[in-house]
């Protein structure tokens, strides 16, 4: 048979033999189905932003764009550092997503609100409506709260009008947000109308607070009598208000009539007496309160510190069984404010001991660095900066950075201080003055002049100490003409 014949027979046989799928080889549909299941399961775990981005990349590569709403929702639960990069990532996700989802959008609005991005939350609420999504009561409540924080009165009133269209009148979450909004607007009449329409009145404290701030005490008493003993939060609000305004007579009368005395009301009374400089009364309340808490303990330590009664402050500190870094901060600050720096350092060392093992925060370290400056202890302060902070992976903030700048400036480490200064996000007249004085003292005259010029360019007004420091720089540097031009 010819070659052509062989080829023709093979061709026919191939056409006649059906191509059956391999039963042991999974189809693409099966693979994608399993991938969706796995990705969905992973998205329900606590993830870092980096892990979430990796999963998002997997979603995009495999064309599983319908899972993007899950990615958006998960951002609200990520182990996030609340950085601008995370917020920017969420913005880009919202813009690019082609699968609008009310749960995801509501989650995004709550994410922005909780992180202080109130304008962003409001913008996303508007964008959500443009996509035709029907908001939930939580969405509307978050948008109203954003309007309240922004003092966007027109926006809040517009949303209130939408509430009627959505049929959310009487909802407890929306109603509470509206009461808070109109209370801030000082429109107590509308706030009361909204309150009366609510099916559950758990916003009475918000309404009472509004009446208190507007000075309408008759309405406070009327609303309190209407509510009776049912709303403990309202009682707390009233006690807190009277203690903050210094009216301790009304505060104690109200506190005595409370059906249930909460931890918050006890703390308010203690704080009120401390602010009224009646520490003996504050201590009596602290001693008899059912459960002594860290907040009341810290408040009392601060009160004793202002009155220079360090021993009583330490007694309160020692009596508290379970301590945290905030309590240590309060006592260390007490020692520092009362010129007992060595006792403060001893307490700081106690924090670091294995049997205590309480990690200091930036506030603790800023205080201790300031103490090292006061004592002239370069070795200990440098150890905190170069060793301890790195071991504990502490991220430096502006407060701690300013303390370190002052510390290094005092010891003539101008190069180190300048490096920290340039990394400072928010510079004020104090830190500029510190650097100008240090540069002048240790011969960095041109840097001092440059810093002064930078101050003026950024519209930071120098004070008398700044001018004095700059004048010393110019005089010691023999810059008579520059000195005349600078101060003419």
GIQUI-V207551 format. One record per backbone hydrogen bond with DSSP energy under -1.0 kcal/mol. CO is the residue of the C=O (numbers start at 1). NH is the residue of the N-H. Records with the same first field share a line. If there is no record, write none. Layout:
CO->NH  NH
This chain:
2->6
3->7
4->8
5->9
6->10
7->11
8->12
9->13
10->14
11->15
12->16
13->17
18->20
22->25
27->31
28->32
29->33
30->34
31->35
32->36
33->37
34->38
35->39
36->40
37->41
38->42
39->43
42->45
47->79
48->52
49->53
50->54
51->55
52->56
53->57
54->58
55->59
56->60
57->61
58->62
59->64
60->63
64->67
65->68
67->71
68->72
69->73
70->74
71->75
73->76
74->77
75->78
78->80
83->87
84->88
85->89
86->90
87->91
88->92
89->93
90->94
91->95
92->96
93->97
101->105
102->106
103->107
104->108
105->109
106->110
107->111
108->112
109->113
110->114
111->115
112->117
113->116
116->118
117->121
118->122
119->123
120->124
121->125
122->126
123->127
124->128
125->129
126->130
127->131
128->133
129->132
136->140
137->141
138->142
139->143
140->144
141->145
142->146
143->147
144->148
145->149
146->150
147->152
151->153
152->156
153->157
154->158
155->159
156->160
157->161
158->162
159->163
160->164
161->165
162->166
163->168
168->171
170->199
171->175
172->176
173->177
174->178
175->179
176->180
177->181
178->182
179->183
180->184
181->185
182->187
183->186
186->188
187->191
188->192
189->193
190->194
191->195
192->196
193->197
200->202
203->207
204->208
205->209
206->210
207->211
208->212
209->213
210->214
211->216
212->215
215->217
216->220
217->221
218->222
219->223
220->224
221->225
222->226
223->227
224->228
227->230
231->235
232->236
233->237
234->238
235->239
236->240
237->241
238->242
239->243
240->244
241->245
242->247
246->248
247->251
248->252
249->253
250->254
251->255
252->256
253->257
262->266
263->267
264->268
265->269
266->270
267->271
268->272
269->273
270->274
271->275
272->276
273->278
274->277
278->282
279->283
280->284
281->285
282->286
283->287
284->288
285->289
293->297
294->298
295->299
296->300
297->301
298->302
299->303
300->304
301->305
302->306
303->307
304->309
305->308
309->313
310->314
311->315
312->316
313->317
314->318
315->319
316->320
324->328
325->329
326->330
327->331
328->332
329->333
330->334
331->335
332->336
333->337
334->338
335->340
336->339
340->344
341->345
342->346
343->347
344->348
345->349
346->350
347->351
348->352
350->353
351->358
353->356  357
361->365
362->366
363->367
364->368
365->369
366->370
367->371
368->372
369->373
370->374
371->375
372->376  377
376->378
377->381
378->382
379->383
380->384
381->385
382->386
383->387  388
384->389
387->391
388->392
389->394
397->401
398->402
399->403
400->404
401->405
402->406
403->407
404->408
405->409
406->410
407->411
408->413
409->412
412->414
413->417
414->418
415->419
416->420
417->421
418->422
421->424
428->432
429->433
430->434
431->435
432->436
433->437
434->438
435->439
436->440
437->441
438->442
439->444
444->448
445->449
446->450
447->451
448->452
449->453
450->454
451->455
452->456
453->457
454->458
455->460
456->459
463->467
464->468
465->469
466->470
467->471
468->472
469->473
470->474
471->475
472->476
473->477
474->479
475->478
478->480
479->483
480->484
481->485
482->486
483->487
